[in-house]
Amino acid sequence: MNPIRLPRRARVAAAILGTFGIAGAVALATDALGSDHQDTPEVELSPRMDINDVYAFPGSSDDRIVLVMTTSSPLTPGQTPTAVFDPNLLYQLKIDNTGDAVEDLVIQLTFSGSGASQTVDVRGPVAPAMTGMLSRIVSVAPSLSGRINTVLGSPGGTQVFAGPRDDPFYLDLEQFFRIIPDRRPVTGALSQLPDTATANAFRGPGAAVDYLAGFNALAIVIELPEALVTAGGNARIGVWGTISR
């Protein structure tokens, strides 16, 4: 019997990333809640459980969609070559295509082994065995299997990549530390920022800074036909990610 897995973290996001410059449009049912890095003591101790961001954006053609979940950021260049996914965790992207904020489909990824030879099994999109706060590995054979750091699948079907990628972390970090000073570093230039935020302290449009440039995250990237995640004529979906033990 498959074990029941309880999610420790969940992120809900619906983001269209213009930097990818891919044609098409995706209507999503929820607003973006933004990124989330190392926000609790638990994930500080278990970085492979720390979900950073969930993205959804148009795929390589008008009828395809890309779903992404990143974790384990920031990885330094020195840490990146040996960084792998936790084989004791269940990584999931959950999809609501009926507008009730309950997952109708799941894409589940489990990992085996370690180092460069680590492999991934991908199941779904398929109806979940359980919904809500409890999760169970679905009782279907993997649709894709193979080594990490490799593009698995076919261009006309589902394609999956799991491995390190640069973490695009664009944030007005100085203003963030003014608003939430308890997250401010205790040393360095950022530690000297005042506690009070002011409207004119925000950077203007086009002045965003990638504060994690040069650092990486472990990314799960899935491109697949939109028809596999939508319901009938309803093109609106909600997407969120969970990592469960």
C-alpha positions as CSV (number, residue, x, y, z in Angstrom):
1,M,0.0,0.0,0.0
2,N,1.3,3.5,-0.8
3,P,2.0,5.6,2.2
4,I,-0.1,8.7,3.0
5,R,2.0,11.8,2.7
6,L,1.2,15.0,4.5
7,P,2.2,18.2,2.8
8,R,4.3,20.6,4.9
9,R,4.3,23.5,2.4
10,A,2.1,24.6,-0.4
11,R,2.4,27.5,-2.8
12,V,-0.3,28.8,-5.1
13,A,0.8,30.9,-8.1
14,A,-0.3,31.8,-11.5
15,A,2.5,33.8,-13.3
16,I,3.1,34.5,-16.9
17,L,6.8,34.9,-17.4
18,G,7.5,37.3,-20.3
19,T,11.2,36.5,-20.3
20,F,10.5,33.2,-22.0
21,G,8.9,35.1,-25.0
22,I,6.8,32.1,-26.0
23,A,3.6,32.6,-27.9
24,G,0.2,31.6,-26.6
25,A,-2.1,32.5,-23.7
26,V,-3.1,30.7,-20.5
27,A,-6.0,31.8,-18.4
28,L,-5.5,31.0,-14.7
29,A,-8.0,30.9,-12.0
30,T,-5.9,32.5,-9.2
31,D,-3.7,35.5,-8.7
32,A,0.0,35.2,-8.2
33,L,1.1,35.1,-4.5
34,G,4.8,35.7,-5.4
35,S,7.9,33.9,-4.4
36,D,8.8,32.3,-1.0
37,H,12.4,31.4,0.0
38,Q,13.5,30.0,3.4
39,D,10.6,31.4,5.3
40,T,10.4,29.0,8.3
41,P,12.9,27.3,10.6
42,E,11.7,23.9,9.4
43,V,12.6,24.5,5.8
44,E,15.9,26.1,6.8
45,L,16.7,22.6,8.3
46,S,15.1,20.8,5.3
47,P,15.9,22.8,2.2
48,R,14.7,20.2,-0.2
49,M,11.2,20.8,1.2
50,D,11.4,24.6,0.7
51,I,9.2,25.5,-2.3
52,N,10.4,28.8,-3.8
53,D,8.0,29.5,-6.7
54,V,5.4,27.9,-8.9
55,Y,5.0,29.2,-12.4
56,A,2.6,28.6,-15.3
57,F,3.3,30.1,-18.8
58,P,2.6,29.3,-22.5
59,G,4.5,26.5,-24.0
60,S,6.3,26.0,-27.3
61,S,3.0,26.3,-29.3
62,D,-0.5,27.8,-28.6
63,D,-1.9,24.5,-27.4
64,R,0.8,23.7,-24.9
65,I,1.5,24.9,-21.3
66,V,4.6,24.9,-19.1
67,L,4.4,24.3,-15.3
68,V,7.4,24.9,-13.1
69,M,8.1,24.4,-9.4
70,T,11.5,25.4,-7.9
71,T,12.9,24.3,-4.5
72,S,16.2,24.4,-2.5
73,S,17.2,28.0,-3.4
74,P,19.7,29.5,-3.1
75,L,22.3,27.0,-4.3
76,T,25.8,28.4,-4.8
77,P,27.8,27.3,-7.9
78,G,29.8,25.1,-5.6
79,Q,26.7,23.3,-4.2
80,T,25.0,22.9,-7.5
81,P,26.8,19.9,-9.1
82,T,26.0,17.7,-6.1
83,A,22.4,19.0,-5.4
84,V,19.7,16.4,-5.9
85,F,16.1,15.9,-5.0
86,D,15.1,14.1,-1.8
87,P,14.1,10.5,-2.6
88,N,12.0,10.4,0.6
89,L,9.7,13.2,-0.6
90,L,6.7,13.4,-2.9
91,Y,6.8,16.4,-5.2
92,Q,3.5,17.4,-6.7
93,L,1.9,20.0,-9.0
94,K,-1.9,20.1,-8.4
95,I,-4.4,21.5,-10.9
96,D,-7.9,22.7,-10.4
97,N,-9.8,23.0,-13.6
98,T,-13.4,23.4,-12.3
99,G,-12.9,26.6,-10.2
100,D,-13.6,25.1,-6.7
101,A,-10.0,25.4,-5.4
102,V,-9.8,21.6,-5.1
103,E,-7.3,19.6,-7.2
104,D,-8.9,17.7,-10.1
105,L,-5.5,16.5,-11.4
106,V,-2.1,15.9,-10.0
107,I,1.4,15.5,-11.5
108,Q,3.5,13.5,-9.0
109,L,7.3,13.1,-9.1
110,T,9.3,10.8,-7.0
111,F,13.1,10.4,-7.1
112,S,15.5,7.4,-6.5
113,G,19.2,7.3,-5.9
114,S,21.6,10.1,-5.4
115,G,24.2,12.1,-7.3
116,A,24.4,12.4,-11.1
117,S,22.7,8.9,-11.4
118,Q,19.5,10.0,-9.6
119,T,16.3,9.1,-11.5
120,V,12.8,10.5,-11.5
121,D,9.4,8.8,-12.0
122,V,6.6,11.0,-13.3
123,R,2.9,10.1,-12.8
124,G,0.1,12.1,-14.3
125,P,-1.6,14.3,-14.9
126,V,-4.1,12.0,-13.3
127,A,-7.0,12.2,-10.9
128,P,-5.6,12.3,-7.3
129,A,-6.0,9.4,-4.9
130,M,-6.8,11.9,-2.2
131,T,-7.5,15.6,-2.1
132,G,-6.9,18.4,0.4
133,M,-4.2,18.2,3.1
134,L,-3.4,14.5,2.6
135,S,-1.8,13.0,-0.4
136,R,-1.2,9.5,-1.7
137,I,0.9,8.3,-4.6
138,V,-1.5,7.4,-7.3
139,S,-1.8,3.7,-8.3
140,V,-0.7,4.1,-11.9
141,A,2.6,3.3,-13.6
142,P,4.9,6.2,-14.3
143,S,4.3,7.9,-17.6
144,L,7.9,9.0,-17.8
145,S,11.1,7.8,-16.1
146,G,14.8,8.6,-16.5
147,R,17.8,10.4,-15.1
148,I,17.6,14.0,-13.7
149,N,19.3,16.8,-15.7
150,T,17.9,15.2,-18.9
151,V,14.8,16.2,-21.0
152,L,12.5,13.3,-20.8
153,G,9.5,12.6,-23.1
154,S,8.6,13.9,-26.5
155,P,7.9,17.3,-28.0
156,G,4.4,16.4,-29.0
157,G,3.5,14.9,-25.6
158,T,4.7,15.5,-22.1
159,Q,8.3,16.6,-21.5
160,V,9.9,16.9,-18.1
161,F,13.2,18.3,-16.9
162,A,14.3,18.0,-13.2
163,G,17.6,19.6,-12.1
164,P,19.3,22.8,-11.2
165,R,18.5,26.1,-13.0
166,D,19.2,29.7,-12.3
167,D,16.8,31.2,-9.8
168,P,15.1,34.3,-11.3
169,F,14.5,36.2,-8.0
170,Y,13.4,39.7,-8.9
171,L,12.5,41.6,-5.8
172,D,12.9,45.1,-4.3
173,L,14.8,43.5,-1.4
174,E,15.7,46.7,0.3
175,Q,12.1,47.8,0.6
176,F,11.1,44.3,1.7
177,F,13.6,44.5,4.6
178,R,12.1,47.9,5.5
179,I,8.6,46.4,5.7
180,I,9.6,43.2,7.5
181,P,12.8,44.2,9.4
182,D,13.0,40.9,11.3
183,R,14.2,39.2,8.1
184,R,17.0,41.8,7.6
185,P,20.6,40.6,7.8
186,V,22.4,41.4,11.0
187,T,25.6,42.4,9.2
188,G,26.5,44.2,6.0
189,A,24.9,47.1,4.1
190,L,21.4,45.7,4.2
191,S,21.5,45.6,8.0
192,Q,21.7,49.4,8.1
193,L,18.3,50.0,6.4
194,P,15.8,51.9,8.4
195,D,12.7,50.1,9.8
196,T,10.2,52.4,8.1
197,A,9.1,51.9,4.5
198,T,8.1,54.9,2.4
199,A,6.3,55.0,-0.9
200,N,9.2,56.8,-2.7
201,A,11.6,54.1,-1.5
202,F,10.2,51.6,-4.1
203,R,12.2,51.2,-7.3
204,G,10.4,52.3,-10.4
205,P,9.2,50.1,-13.3
206,G,12.0,48.4,-15.1
207,A,14.4,48.8,-12.2
208,A,13.9,45.3,-10.7
209,V,17.0,43.6,-9.4
210,D,17.7,39.9,-9.6
211,Y,19.1,39.5,-6.1
212,L,19.9,35.8,-6.6
213,A,21.8,36.2,-9.9
214,G,24.5,33.5,-9.9
215,F,22.5,31.3,-7.5
216,N,20.5,28.3,-8.5
217,A,17.4,26.3,-7.5
218,L,16.3,22.7,-8.1
219,A,13.6,23.0,-10.8
220,I,10.9,20.7,-12.0
221,V,9.8,21.8,-15.5
222,I,6.9,20.2,-17.3
223,E,5.6,21.1,-20.7
224,L,2.5,19.3,-21.9
225,P,-0.6,19.8,-24.1
226,E,-3.2,22.2,-22.5
227,A,-5.9,19.6,-23.2
228,L,-4.4,17.3,-20.6
229,V,-5.0,19.8,-17.8
230,T,-8.1,21.7,-18.8
231,A,-11.7,20.5,-18.5
232,G,-13.9,20.6,-21.6
233,G,-14.2,24.1,-22.9
234,N,-12.9,25.7,-19.6
235,A,-9.4,27.0,-20.3
236,R,-9.0,28.4,-16.8
237,I,-6.9,26.5,-14.3
238,G,-5.5,26.9,-10.9
239,V,-2.0,25.5,-10.2
240,W,-0.2,25.0,-6.9
241,G,2.7,22.9,-5.7
242,T,3.3,20.7,-2.6
243,I,6.2,18.7,-1.2
244,S,5.2,15.9,1.2
245,R,7.0,13.5,3.4
